[in-house]
Amino acid sequence: MAIKWLIFPLVVVIACGLTPVFAEESKSTESKEFVVTLDHSNFDDTVGKHKFIVVEFYAPWCGHCKSLAPEYEKAASILSSHDPPIVLAKVDANEEANKDLATKFEIKGFPTLKILRDGGKSVQEYKGPRDAEGIVAYLKKQSGPASTEIKTAEDASGFIDEKKIVVVGVFPKLSGEEFENFMAVAEKLRSDYEFGHTQNAKLLPRGESAVTGPAVRLFKPFDELFVDSKDFKVDALEKFIEESSIPVVTLFSSDPSLHPFVIKFFNSPNAKVCTNI
């Protein structure tokens, strides 16, 4: 009996000694932040080290910023394990010392997210979702090639979404001036449109027999459903994509998939409107 009473206090002491260690480890794990905090002192140096980084310009008093914060942090934690890791950062644009940064990046509202490429040499608007899952999917795509190669019918059916504008280049070979110009435009406009390319026009839906490369086919969920061009001058290709993506007639409804087209419609003259109530 005496032996039992001697052992019991020893067990209690050991258990009590271990408890604070576990609690400290748990606390440390939970408190780790994945979103990098930037300001005027470290912004250029940090951005300059990354080929791809996303920066949120926020204000502490902004309600939308507060709603985005946990989703943005969750996305950052997931993307930190991406290969290569995708870095998400934030800047308090309301702080006086950071006002010059906000001016430089033309921040007019909060939160505003910017995608910075090649050490900050290229800046694009973030136009993706605001929930963690959507942020992750959007940025994985944005960090990859500007144009997706379509090799099979399955690739084509999975890539060409009937509710989106998709631009596909058809080329006899994936080289040469036409292909390079197409890829340059894809890189420039990748945050606004989805780009793909293929060497086999027969993989494409909607009148594929009429397509001979090099050519560009723009698929859209309105008007004539697709339109082609063979002008590969960079300016002409940009103009073709921008003009072809504006509906001649649009449906104004509560369907969120139609909102981007409605916005384009109202920014263009001489169009008709159909309302669905």
Helices and strands as residue ranges (DSSP letters): H 2-31, E 36-38, H 43-47, E 52-58, H 63-79, E 87-92, G 96-98, H 99-104, E 112-117, G 118-120, E 122-125, H 132-143, E 147-149, H 153-159, E 166-170, H 177-189, E 194-198, G 201-203, G 208-210, E 215-219, E 226-229, H 234-244, E 249-252, G 256-258, H 259-266, E 272-275
